[in-house]
Amino acid sequence: QVQLVESGGGLVQAGGSLRLSCAASGRAFSTYAMGWFRQAPGKEREFVASISWSGGSTVPADSVKGRFTISRDNAKNTVYLQMNSLEPEDTAVYYCAARHPGRTSVARTDREYGYWGQGTQVTVSS
């Protein structure tokens, strides 16, 4: 079992930055890949970024490429999402997700993740 707790959301003006954190507990953190997803009101949940078990491989969604960076610190059991140049379209609830232990590679679809956090709200004002 893996438990995930996100933090770092809030209200920011367009062009600003936020860093989200996701603390994991339970099964060995370095044995699985992690991801971030988001869901805006009235829209389906969408992929944001994923990172492999070691951090050596990352993949961002096209919509955030060049603005958002995913990283992880296995010593702290934490994954991060650095968000720069935020736009009003980035407003959403952001979810941290973990693949099942042993699933070490990046993944872009939510069905490939077995564990989810409760989400943190990010609001970008224009």
N, C-alpha and C positions, 0 to 999 in steps of 0.2 A: 504494500500500500504506500502511496505517495501523497503527501499533503502539500498544497501550494498556497502561498499567501502573497498577494500583490500589494504594492504600495507605491506612492509617488505621483499618483494622479492629481489633477487639480484644474484650475482655470488659468489660462495663459492667453496673451494677445497673439494675434497672427504674427508670424516671424520669430516668435519666441521658442524656447526650448524647455523640455522636461526630460527627466530620467526616471523610468519605471524600474522597480526592482521586484523580483519574485523569489521568495525564500522557500526552499524545499526541505521537507523532512520525511523520514521514512527510509525507503530503500536507497541504496548507495547512489548518490547523485551522479557520479561520473560514469555510470553504466547506461545512461539513456540520453537521447537527444531532447532538446527543448524547443518550444515555439511560442510565438505571440500571435494572437488573433484579436480582432476587434469586431464590434457590432454596433452600428449606428441605429437610431430609432427608425423602425419601419423597414430595416434592411436585414439581409441575411448576414450571418457571421462570416468574416473574410480573413484570409491569411495575411499576416503582416511580415513575419520573419521566422527563420528557424536556424538552429545552431546544433552542430554535431556534439557528441559526447565530450570530445577533447577541446572543442572550440576551433578546431582547425578548418572547419567548413561551415560557411554561413550562406544563407540565401534570403534575400529580401523580396518582397512583392514589388512589382514594377511601379506601383503607385507611391512607394516610399523610398525607392532606390536613390541613393545619394543624399538622403535626408535622415533616415533612421539607421541605427547601427545596433545589432544584437551582439551581446558578449556574455561570458559566464566566468565565474570564479568558483572552481570546484572545491577549493579549500574552504569557501564560505557557503557552499551549497546554494548559490544565488545566480540567477540569470538577470541580465539587465537589457533595457531597451532605451537607448539614447535617441531622443527625438529632437531634431533641429528643424528650423525653418517651418514651423508648424503652420498649417492652413486650417481654415474653418471646416473643410471637408474631412479633417482628421478627427473631428469630434466623435466620440464613441466610448463605449465601455471596452476596455482592453483586458483581455484574458491571457493568462499564462497557462501553458499546457506542457505536459510531460508525456513522452512516449513510454511504452512499457519497458521495464528494465531489460537490457540486452538489445534494444532497438537503438542503435548508436548513430544512425545516419539522419540527415535532415529530412524533413517531410513537409509537404505543402497542404495537405488536406486534413480536415479536422478528424476524420474517421481513423487516422493513423495515430491519434493521441488517446491515451487511456485515462489521463488524470487532468483535472482542470481546477484553476483557482476560482475565487468568487468574483473576480473582476474589479477593476478600478476605473472610475470615470475620468475621462480627459475631455475638457471643453476648451475650444479655441475660439476666441471672440475676434470679430473682424474690426 
